[in-house]
Amino acid sequence: MKPRISMITLGVRDLGAAIEFYEKGLSFPRMESPPEVAFFTLNGTWLGLYGREALAEDATVSSEGTGFAGFTLAHNVDSEKEVDEVVAQAVSAGATLVKKPQKVFWGGYSGYFKDLDGHLWEVAHNPLFWVGPEDENS
């Protein structure tokens, strides 16, 4: 088996608002899809947005949940300046700033925001471990 994550699907409360946040606010390129779901092409993977209740029903689990979900999504960039820019862009689009970008104990620079549904995103520059678009087919 070749380990990979091919798609991340987020359960959202308001699909229209979530689409606007990712498509217009963060400039994620949207793919054509049925009206009840949205897909965005990322470098090497896809992001899906689907109604929270419908996604939970599909997985046969409860849609109730609060607090920390036990995971974060990470977006790695080329520089500290780009971390600042991406976090500012997300906040400008309606995200909630969780942790202002700053130097971190592992030698990098990162900040956190929550999207409109509370999904936690880290934006990071890690000078010790960076896989850019040119490396994604390795």
HELIX and SHEET records of a PDB file:
HELIX    1   1 LEU A   15  GLU A   20  1                                   6    
HELIX    2   2 PHE A   21  GLY A   25  3                                   5    
HELIX    3   3 ARG A   52  ALA A   59  1                                   8    
HELIX    4   4 GLU A   80  SER A   92  1                                  13    
HELIX    5   5 PRO A  133  ASP A  135  5                                   3    
SHEET    1   A 4 MET A   7  VAL A  12  0                                        
SHEET    2   A 4 TRP A  46  GLY A  51  1                                        
SHEET    3   A 4 VAL A  37  THR A  41 -1                                        
SHEET    4   A 4 ARG A  30  MET A  31 -1                                        
SHEET    1   B 4 LEU A  73  ASN A  76  0                                        
SHEET    2   B 4 LEU A 120  HIS A 125  1                                        
SHEET    3   B 4 TYR A 109  LYS A 114 -1                                        
SHEET    4   B 4 THR A  96  LYS A 103 -1                                        
END                                                                             
